[in-house]
């Protein structure tokens, strides 16, 4: 499994969107800003929802691959200022 936290402060990820939109019950927009500016440490270690994601993502990928005869694999792509996981 890839280290998705490496240089995380340099990018806006999908998991940041709820905080940016002030919809997150876990993090405020200002706290995210401080973390991205490296003025505050991100001490998040995960919760039940991240565990569900860690468990289910490979199973969902396998299901999609089987159903659609594809070969999706876990991957991180950095293209200039954009980063995404596929």
N, C-alpha and C positions, 0 to 999 in steps of 0.2 A: 504494500500500500504506500502511496506517495505521501510525503509530508506536505499537507496543504496549508500548514501554518507558516512555512518558510517565506519570508518577505511579504506576509499577508498585509502589512501596513501600507504597502505600495499600491494596493489594488482595492477596488470596491467589488465585493463578491455578492452573490445572490443572498447569502445569509445576512448581509448588511442592509438590505433594502428595507426591511421592517423598521429598523432603527432610524434610517434616513427619513422615512415617511412618518415617524413618530407613532408607529403602530405596534412596536415591540413591547411586550410586558417584561422583557428581560434586560433591555438596554435603551438608554436615552440617546438621542441624536448627538448631544454634546459629549457624552462619554465616548461614543464612536469617533468623533472628531479628535478627541484627546489621544485615543489609541492610535489612530492613523498618523497623527503628528508625533507619535512616540513620546508623548508627555505623560501618559498613563499606561501602565502595563495591562494587557488583556489577560486576566487571570481565569478566564472561563475554561473549565476542565471538561465540560460536557454535561449532559443531563439525559433524562429518559428519551427525549426526542432525538438527540444526536445518536444515541445508541440504536434506536429504531432505524434511523437512516443508515448507520454503519452496517446493520444486519440485513436490511432489506435491499439496499442498492445493488449488491451483486446478484441477489435473487431476481430482482426486476430486470436487470440487464440480461441474465440468462433466459428468462421468460421471453423477453422481446427478441433475443437472438433466435430462440427456438421457433417462435411463432412466425417470424418474418424472414427466416433463413438469412440472418445477418451475422456479423461478427464484431459487434461493438465491444470495445475494451475500455478499461479505465485509463484516462489520459488527462494530462494537464497541458494546455496550450497557452503560450504567451506570444502575442503578436503585437509588438510595439507596446502601447499602454494598456492593451486589453489582455485579460487573463480569464480563461474559463476551463472548467472541468467537463469532460465529456465521458 
